[in-house]
Amino acid sequence: MSEERENLGSHVTVTKAIRPALIVSERTIFEYSIFLEHLLVGLADESIPTGLICPPDCDVDSVICGAVEVIRYPAIELLLAEPYNRNKLVEQLVSFKPTVLHCLCESKASLTKRLARRLDSPYIMAVNSLHRKLGWRRLAVSRHCAKIIVPTKSIAKNMAQTYRRAASRIEQINIGTFVEQDCMCFSDPSRLVSLVVAHPLDNLADFENLFGAVRLLKIHGYEFILVIIGTGRKERQLRKLLAALGLSETVTIVPRLKPWRSILAAGDIFIQLQPATAFNPFLLEAMSVGSAVAACKGGVDDLIIEDRTAVLFDPNDEVSIRSSLQRLFDRKEFAKQIARNAQQNLRENHSVSKMISATLQAYHQAPQWLKS
């Protein structure tokens, strides 16, 4: 257990009572569950009453900590019941008396905007992905929106260009994680080397070059297993492709089961297969446990620093992927140093205590937005 985890509460000072209501989606619970858990622990350490608005079927028991009031929305899952559902939610929030709403998923932006208007309450919008200037998916940013919180410089720049009128409200708060003291990469010489990929199984083309590279590495005598974490509509075709390439015993496909950090912790090398259009929590956690990273640049790539925190490849070039993996296989000390560098970068820039402190500061400042 890291020293920061033991002393999380000592880094945060609360000067005024706040009552945040967090609005989450199924995606938040699933992909950003570790972030949500850290946030709720930080709020609990400060004895801050918290509301959690979540879909009715979401399992939130594993992330709840402290005085959290869970509000299920919608209460009735029928389209015609939407006016009733929204009025019911407003009644529950009026009873909870939040000082700020915190929307943790862009898909809940419109709902948060409506609630903020009904309650005349400020809200904070978390944005974890890139947006197109002329795209159909536009964020609901109203006068009640006190801040737009982003986790990276690349998303901050993108948001400032896309939503120029809201540029002054954009604030970068890095997502925090607890970094392991040990480095996982090639830590046990007696164990078969493990490669891990976390990627949806929706596009065969995303995997073809990787599978080709893996096949040639096996032919050249490299011994390892590849674990793919994901689900998707092309899973059956991917398994057929693996069988055709003779890789069924080398490559294992597993669903995104919680806690998925334990799967990442078993990997010597983590592969980010394609440029990310959103902040990748799997990459963050893989770095935190000390896996060496092979990745491609583009999109949200702030954590990826060439030959410092990762080795790079061209996702459209099988030879490039194979060469990058060979570098890590053949130069194990270099691979370990890459992993340690990434861990140190996270300790300096992605601590949980700093994330909690900055978030609480945003909560305190939000009510002043409506008064200004």
C-alpha positions in Angstrom: 0.0 0.0 0.0 1.4 3.4 -1.0 2.1 6.1 1.6 -0.3 8.5 -0.2 -3.2 6.0 0.2 -2.6 5.9 4.0 -2.5 9.7 4.3 -5.1 10.8 1.8 -7.2 12.8 4.2 -4.3 14.8 5.5 -3.8 16.6 2.2 -7.3 18.1 2.0 -8.6 21.1 4.0 -12.3 22.0 3.9 -13.2 25.5 4.9 -16.9 25.6 4.2 -19.7 23.0 4.2 -20.4 21.5 0.8 -22.9 18.9 -0.4 -22.0 17.6 -3.9 -24.4 15.5 -5.9 -22.5 13.3 -8.4 -24.3 12.4 -11.6 -22.9 9.2 -13.2 -23.7 6.8 -16.1 -23.1 3.1 -16.6 -19.9 4.0 -18.4 -18.7 6.0 -15.4 -19.3 3.0 -13.1 -17.6 0.6 -15.4 -14.7 2.4 -17.0 -14.0 5.1 -14.4 -14.9 3.1 -11.3 -11.5 3.4 -9.7 -11.6 7.2 -10.2 -15.1 7.3 -8.7 -14.0 5.2 -5.8 -11.1 7.4 -5.1 -13.3 10.5 -5.2 -15.9 9.0 -2.8 -13.1 8.0 -0.4 -11.7 11.5 -0.4 -15.1 13.0 0.3 -15.7 10.4 3.1 -12.4 11.3 4.6 -13.6 14.9 4.9 -17.0 13.8 6.3 -18.8 15.4 3.3 -22.4 14.2 2.7 -22.6 13.1 -1.0 -25.4 12.3 -3.3 -24.9 9.8 -6.1 -27.4 9.8 -9.0 -27.0 6.6 -11.0 -29.0 4.3 -13.4 -31.3 1.8 -11.6 -29.4 -1.3 -12.6 -25.8 -0.1 -11.8 -23.9 -2.0 -9.1 -22.4 0.8 -7.0 -21.9 -1.1 -3.8 -18.2 -1.7 -4.5 -17.4 2.0 -4.9 -19.6 3.6 -2.2 -17.7 4.9 0.9 -18.9 7.1 3.6 -22.2 9.0 3.8 -23.5 8.5 0.3 -27.1 8.9 -0.6 -27.8 6.8 -3.7 -30.6 8.1 -5.9 -31.7 5.9 -8.8 -32.8 7.5 -12.0 -35.0 6.9 -13.8 -37.4 5.4 -11.2 -39.6 3.9 -13.9 -37.9 2.8 -17.1 -40.6 3.9 -19.5 -40.4 6.7 -22.1 -43.8 8.1 -21.1 -42.8 8.2 -17.5 -40.0 10.7 -18.1 -41.9 13.8 -16.7 -42.6 11.8 -13.5 -39.0 10.5 -13.3 -37.6 14.0 -13.6 -40.0 15.5 -11.0 -39.2 12.7 -8.7 -35.5 13.3 -9.1 -35.9 17.0 -8.4 -37.8 16.2 -5.2 -35.1 13.9 -4.0 -32.4 16.5 -4.8 -34.4 19.3 -3.0 -34.5 17.0 0.0 -30.7 16.3 -0.2 -30.0 20.1 -0.7 -26.8 19.9 -2.8 -24.5 22.9 -3.0 -23.2 21.8 -6.4 -24.0 19.2 -9.1 -21.0 17.3 -10.5 -21.7 15.6 -13.9 -19.1 12.9 -14.3 -20.2 11.7 -17.8 -20.8 13.8 -20.9 -23.9 11.7 -21.7 -25.6 13.2 -18.6 -24.8 16.8 -19.6 -28.4 17.6 -20.8 -29.9 16.1 -17.7 -27.5 18.0 -15.4 -28.3 21.3 -17.2 -32.0 20.8 -16.7 -31.6 19.9 -13.0 -29.3 22.9 -12.4 -32.0 25.2 -13.9 -34.8 23.6 -11.9 -32.8 23.8 -8.6 -31.0 27.1 -9.6 -27.8 25.3 -8.6 -24.3 25.5 -10.1 -22.9 22.5 -11.8 -19.5 21.2 -12.8 -19.1 19.3 -16.0 -16.4 16.6 -16.4 -15.2 16.1 -20.0 -12.9 13.1 -20.6 -13.0 13.0 -24.5 -12.2 15.1 -27.5 -15.0 16.9 -29.3 -15.4 18.0 -32.9 -16.3 21.6 -33.7 -19.1 20.7 -36.1 -20.0 17.3 -34.5 -23.6 16.5 -33.7 -22.8 15.8 -30.1 -22.6 19.1 -28.4 -22.3 19.6 -24.6 -25.0 21.4 -22.8 -23.1 24.3 -21.3 -25.4 26.9 -19.6 -24.9 29.8 -17.3 -25.2 27.4 -14.4 -22.1 25.6 -15.5 -19.4 26.9 -13.1 -16.5 24.8 -14.4 -15.6 22.3 -17.1 -13.1 19.9 -15.7 -10.8 18.0 -18.0 -8.0 15.4 -17.2 -5.4 16.4 -19.9 -3.9 19.3 -21.8 -5.0 17.8 -25.1 -8.6 17.8 -24.0 -8.3 21.2 -22.5 -7.0 22.6 -25.8 -9.7 20.8 -27.8 -12.4 22.1 -25.5 -11.1 25.7 -25.6 -11.2 25.6 -29.4 -14.6 23.9 -29.6 -16.4 25.9 -26.9 -14.8 29.3 -27.1 -17.4 31.1 -25.0 -16.8 28.6 -22.1 -13.0 28.7 -22.4 -12.5 30.6 -19.2 -14.4 28.0 -17.2 -12.1 25.1 -18.3 -9.8 23.7 -15.6 -7.5 20.8 -15.8 -7.6 18.4 -12.9 -5.5 15.3 -13.5 -7.2 12.0 -12.6 -5.3 10.5 -9.7 -4.3 7.0 -9.0 -2.3 5.1 -6.3 1.1 4.0 -7.7 2.5 0.7 -6.6 6.0 0.7 -5.0 7.1 -2.2 -7.1 7.5 -2.4 -10.9 5.6 -5.3 -12.4 7.5 -5.3 -15.7 9.6 -8.5 -16.0 9.7 -8.8 -12.2 9.5 -12.6 -12.1 11.9 -14.4 -14.5 10.3 -17.7 -13.9 6.9 -16.5 -15.1 5.8 -16.5 -18.7 5.8 -12.9 -20.1 2.3 -11.4 -20.3 1.1 -8.8 -22.7 -2.2 -7.0 -22.1 -4.5 -5.1 -24.4 -7.7 -3.4 -23.3 -9.8 -2.6 -26.4 -13.4 -3.0 -27.6 -13.9 -6.0 -30.0 -15.9 -4.0 -32.5 -13.4 -3.7 -35.4 -11.3 -6.6 -36.9 -9.0 -4.1 -38.6 -7.9 -2.8 -35.1 -6.3 -6.1 -34.3 -5.0 -7.5 -37.6 -1.6 -5.9 -37.5 -1.2 -6.8 -33.8 -2.0 -10.4 -34.5 0.4 -10.5 -37.4 3.2 -9.1 -35.2 2.4 -11.6 -32.5 2.5 -14.5 -34.9 5.9 -13.5 -36.2 7.3 -13.0 -32.7 6.1 -16.6 -31.8 7.8 -17.9 -35.0 11.0 -16.2 -34.0 11.0 -18.0 -30.6 9.6 -15.4 -28.2 7.5 -17.0 -25.5 4.5 -15.0 -24.0 0.8 -14.9 -23.7 -1.4 -12.0 -24.8 -4.6 -11.1 -22.9 -7.2 -9.0 -24.6 -9.7 -7.3 -22.2 -12.9 -6.4 -24.0 -16.2 -7.3 -25.5 -17.9 -6.4 -28.8 -19.8 -7.5 -31.8 -16.7 -8.9 -33.6 -15.6 -11.2 -30.9 -16.6 -14.3 -32.8 -14.8 -13.2 -35.9 -11.7 -12.4 -33.8 -11.6 -15.8 -32.4 -11.9 -17.3 -35.9 -9.0 -15.1 -37.0 -6.9 -16.3 -34.0 -7.6 -19.9 -34.9 -6.7 -19.3 -38.5 -3.3 -17.8 -37.5 -2.6 -20.6 -35.0 -2.8 -18.2 -32.0 -5.7 -19.6 -30.0 -3.3 -20.9 -27.3 -1.3 -17.7 -27.2 -4.1 -15.1 -27.1 -6.8 -15.1 -24.5 -9.9 -12.9 -24.7 -11.6 -12.0 -21.4 -14.5 -9.6 -20.7 -14.1 -6.4 -18.7 -14.7 -7.9 -15.3 -14.2 -5.9 -12.1 -11.7 -5.4 -10.5 -9.9 -5.2 -13.9 -6.9 -3.6 -12.2 -5.9 -7.0 -11.0 -5.7 -8.2 -14.6 -3.5 -5.2 -15.6 -1.3 -6.0 -12.6 -0.4 -9.3 -14.1 0.9 -7.8 -17.3 4.6 -7.1 -18.0 3.7 -5.1 -21.1 0.5 -3.0 -21.8 -0.4 -2.2 -25.4 -2.5 0.7 -26.4 -3.6 -0.5 -29.7 -5.2 2.6 -31.3 -5.1 6.4 -30.7 -7.5 7.2 -27.9 -10.3 9.7 -28.4 -10.9 9.8 -24.6 -8.8 9.5 -21.5 -7.8 5.9 -21.1 -8.2 4.7 -17.5 -6.7 1.4 -18.4 -3.5 3.0 -19.6 -3.3 5.0 -16.3 -3.7 2.0 -14.2 -1.3 -0.1 -16.3 1.3 2.5 -15.7 0.5 2.7 -12.0 1.2 -1.0 -11.5 4.5 -0.8 -13.4 3.8 -2.4 -16.8 5.9 -1.2 -19.7 3.8 0.5 -22.3 3.8 0.1 -26.1 1.5 2.7 -27.7 0.7 4.9 -30.6 0.6 8.7 -30.5 -2.5 10.7 -31.4 -5.7 11.7 -29.7 -5.6 11.9 -25.9 -1.9 10.8 -25.6 -0.6 13.0 -22.7 0.7 10.1 -20.7 2.6 8.7 -23.6 6.2 10.2 -23.8 8.4 8.5 -26.4 11.2 6.4 -24.9 10.5 7.8 -21.5 7.1 6.4 -20.4 6.4 4.3 -23.5 7.8 2.9 -26.7 5.9 4.0 -29.8 4.6 2.2 -32.9 2.5 2.9 -36.0 -0.9 1.1 -35.5 -1.2 0.7 -39.3 2.2 -1.0 -39.6 2.7 -4.6 -38.5 6.5 -4.3 -38.7 6.4 -1.2 -36.5 4.3 -3.0 -33.8 6.6 -6.0 -33.9 9.8 -3.9 -33.7 8.5 -2.0 -30.6 7.6 -5.2 -28.8 10.9 -6.7 -29.7 12.7 -3.7 -28.1 10.9 -4.4 -24.8 11.6 -8.2 -25.0 15.2 -7.8 -26.0 16.1 -4.9 -23.7 14.5 -5.8 -20.4 16.3 -3.2 -18.3 15.2 -0.5 -20.8 11.6 -1.8 -20.5 11.8 -1.7 -16.7 13.1 1.8 -16.8 10.3 2.9 -19.1 7.8 1.4 -16.5 9.5 3.1 -13.6 9.6 6.4 -15.4 5.8 6.2 -16.0 5.3 5.4 -12.3 7.3 8.4 -11.3 5.4 10.6 -13.7 2.1 9.5 -12.1 3.5 10.1 -8.6 4.4 13.7 -9.5 1.3 14.6 -11.6 -1.5 12.2 -10.9 -1.7 11.8 -7.1 -5.1 11.1 -5.6 -4.6 13.7 -2.9 -4.0 16.5 -5.4 -7.1 15.4 -7.4 -9.3 15.5 -4.3 -7.9 18.9 -3.2 -8.5 20.5 -6.6 -12.0 19.0 -6.9 -13.0 20.2 -3.5 -11.7 23.6 -4.3 -13.9 23.6 -7.5 -16.9 22.6 -5.3 -16.3 25.5 -3.0 -15.9 28.0 -5.9 -19.0 26.8 -7.8 -21.7 28.6 -5.8 -19.9 31.9 -6.4 -20.3 31.5 -10.1 -24.1 32.2 -10.0 -23.5 35.2 -7.7 -20.9 36.8 -10.0 
